[in-house]
């Protein structure tokens, strides 16, 4: 008997594409250019200049981006 499900289309259990940044193999690498640009833009838009630091690693940049995005989408 074969399993005809495609885990890329119907992941079960949930897909591993959304890992906690602490679990990333490359989380300690320097943040990417895209992360730096996005984080800088978010921090400027929200008037939170301290949210951006040039020396962040990928994991910390991701956490800060998620936090700022959450603040933007929060009601009130």
N, C-alpha and C positions, 0 to 999 in steps of 0.2 A: 504494500500500500504506500503510495507517495503522497506527500503533503503538497497541495497545489497553491498554498498561500505564498505570497511574495512579501517578505519582511520589509522591503523598501517601500511598498505601497500600503501595507497594512501591518505596521509593526506591533507585535505582541510578544513579550511585554513592550512597553514604550521604547521607542527608538533611543539609541545611545547618542544621538546627535546633539542632545542638550545635556552636557555633563557639567557638574559643578566645576568652576575654574580651579579649585584646589586639586581636582583629579586629573587635570590636563597634564600630559607628558611634557608639553612645551610651555607650560604656564609660567615658568621662571625665565623664559626668553624675553628679550625686550619687546615692548608693545609694537605692533605693526604700524606702518604709516597711516593706514586707514583708521585704526583705533585712535591714534594720536590726533588726527584731524577731527574725528567725530567727537572725541572727548573735549577737545579744545573748543569746538563749536558749541557743544552743550553747556560747558562751563561758562562761556561768554554769554550765551542766550539767557542763562539763569542767574547771571551776575554772581557766580560762585567761582572766582578765579583760582582759589586754592584746590578745587576739584581736579585741576590739571597739573600734573608734574611731569616734566620731560623724561625722567628716569624710571618710570613705572614698568613693571613687567606685564606680560599679556594677561595674566590672571587678575591682577589688581586693576588694570585698565578696564577689563570686562566687568568686574564688580562695580566700578565707579560709573561706567556707562549705564549699566542696568539700574543702579540707584537713581541716577539723574533722569533716566527715561521714566522710571516709576513716579518720580516727583512731578514730571510734566503731565503724566496721564492721571494723576490723582485729582479727584474732585476738590474744588475749593481752593 
